[in-house]
Amino acid sequence: MADVTAEGQHMPAAVTDAPGSQATDTEAVPQDPPRDQAAREEAPQEPAGARRGIRALIARHRVFSVAIAAAAVLRVMVMLGYWPIMWYNDSYSYVGDAVHASPDFVRPDGYPLMLYVLMPLHSFAVVAALQAMGGLAMGTGIYAVLRRRGLPGWGATLLTLPALFDVFELQIEHMVMADALFAFLVTMVVVVICWSDRLSVPLAAGIGLVTGYAGVVRSVGLPLIAVIAVCLVLRRVGWRAVTALLVAGVTPIAGYMVWFHARDGQYAITESSGVYLLSRVSSFAECSKIKLPPDLRVLCDPRPPSQRSNSQEYLWDGSTPMFGVSNGDPFTPKWNSLTGQFAERAILAQPADYIRVVAMDTLRTFSWTRASSDVAGSGKSFQFRDVANTIPPWTYGRLDASVRRYGRTMSQSGVRQPWAHLLEGYEKYFYLRGPLLAVIVLVGAGGVVARWRRLGGVVLLPWAVGALLIILPPATAGFSYRYALTAVPAVCLAAGLSLTEGAWAPLLARMRKNKASDT
């Protein structure tokens, strides 16, 4: 075997390094061919070598290769069925903010920043394609980490299925909405951190920047930088890496607040946090139980809580006291402050009621079916249908002009058959059932508990991020499954990691040993 190279090719005896094989002056030593001749001989071999490498890669990951290919085909079907992209009420504001490069008072504008970067292309199809590729990247990242950590191919593939095939994931990827970008950023942050037990300072800084950007894509992501920092401290990655993460993570948030101040005169992310929290407490707040000054009492709703709109719709209900006293514009510094004070007093006066409604909404995440009200306050806007959503009349004027300027069209999604019909059928069955999501969350929690000596180990971070993204929206605004959807990749990764190390590792090792002995 002395004359075989690492690549498996035989070497001439004259140049072998085997002991006792001395080359003499009389030995015919092969001469290197001319450089141009060698180049001609090697050039055709490069594509063949690349093809062999791809085939070998697919062979090693056969199950996942089938899954990722099927997921890609599904996303092509979505684009063919609803060309170029789907719309929701918020979509028009996002595009308007991108076109006019101005911060929004209601929601942070990290997503319009991405739209602004893509605006020279004047194509909503490009936006949809990039978001679809982000979904495929999330599944690939989860699979790669789980395989690296020791999970078998079929097990790692199984935990990518919600990110790759859940119909609600497909829908949100194909909409002009911030959720797809937010889910991609958070998932990639978790994937990168879980890839290795070590974290360099430059990599920690990069993770911090991405996490901070995620916080200005959706405000529910603002606490993530603190959660990640705590998890890294518990993993003992080093104070330099944690410091770099925090400094870099605060930078995009601080920069956004400076930009917001230049526009509005306030260092803030939005002017809606208090309004959303008032909408949350509207489901239980009773002014007879709350001590309120006169300037807050004007927000009291005389109707019993059971007769009010749900927390997702209360925000936009024109019959509420908030809507009346603010003349239909509660998203101002004054009313954002007053609504926030009212909500805080309601929570302090009725803490048990607050815990009850948050718990009830959180448990809706784990229901077996998904009603229209579970997906969003708007219902059918988040469904594949035979007809396109109508353009809301309030967009006429500045916003529809922005859409025309961005995509050079104001037309809604073109519904094309047979793709749309096929997706309607797919939608009825292929989504992550709530009880299965609960099992995934509990498996991850078990992995954290099993590693209590290591303070949760590598499982703690993805599980904590996923749990936060499930609980925080019901606690601050209200329930919508599209909010919880962003947590699914993280909790799937946590469940997979819980099966690769610790309490379950001996069992898996024994199963692999038994299988090897049988063969």
Secondary structure as GFF3:
##gff-version 3
##sequence-region A 1 519
A	DSSP	three_ten_helix	13	15	.	.	.	ID=ss1
A	DSSP	alpha_helix	35	42	.	.	.	ID=ss2
A	DSSP	alpha_helix	45	60	.	.	.	ID=ss3
A	DSSP	alpha_helix	62	81	.	.	.	ID=ss4
A	DSSP	beta_strand	82	83	.	.	.	ID=ss5
A	DSSP	alpha_helix	89	100	.	.	.	ID=ss6
A	DSSP	alpha_helix	110	118	.	.	.	ID=ss7
A	DSSP	three_ten_helix	119	121	.	.	.	ID=ss8
A	DSSP	alpha_helix	124	148	.	.	.	ID=ss9
A	DSSP	alpha_helix	153	158	.	.	.	ID=ss10
A	DSSP	alpha_helix	161	165	.	.	.	ID=ss11
A	DSSP	alpha_helix	167	173	.	.	.	ID=ss12
A	DSSP	alpha_helix	179	195	.	.	.	ID=ss13
A	DSSP	alpha_helix	201	217	.	.	.	ID=ss14
A	DSSP	three_ten_helix	219	221	.	.	.	ID=ss15
A	DSSP	alpha_helix	224	234	.	.	.	ID=ss16
A	DSSP	alpha_helix	239	264	.	.	.	ID=ss17
A	DSSP	alpha_helix	273	281	.	.	.	ID=ss18
A	DSSP	three_ten_helix	287	289	.	.	.	ID=ss19
A	DSSP	alpha_helix	294	297	.	.	.	ID=ss20
A	DSSP	three_ten_helix	305	307	.	.	.	ID=ss21
A	DSSP	alpha_helix	311	314	.	.	.	ID=ss22
A	DSSP	alpha_helix	321	325	.	.	.	ID=ss23
A	DSSP	alpha_helix	333	349	.	.	.	ID=ss24
A	DSSP	alpha_helix	351	364	.	.	.	ID=ss25
A	DSSP	alpha_helix	372	375	.	.	.	ID=ss26
A	DSSP	three_ten_helix	379	382	.	.	.	ID=ss27
A	DSSP	three_ten_helix	393	395	.	.	.	ID=ss28
A	DSSP	alpha_helix	398	407	.	.	.	ID=ss29
A	DSSP	beta_strand	414	415	.	.	.	ID=ss30
A	DSSP	alpha_helix	419	427	.	.	.	ID=ss31
A	DSSP	alpha_helix	434	450	.	.	.	ID=ss32
A	DSSP	three_ten_helix	452	454	.	.	.	ID=ss33
A	DSSP	three_ten_helix	457	459	.	.	.	ID=ss34
A	DSSP	alpha_helix	460	476	.	.	.	ID=ss35
A	DSSP	alpha_helix	481	485	.	.	.	ID=ss36
A	DSSP	alpha_helix	488	498	.	.	.	ID=ss37
A	DSSP	three_ten_helix	502	504	.	.	.	ID=ss38
A	DSSP	alpha_helix	505	518	.	.	.	ID=ss39
###
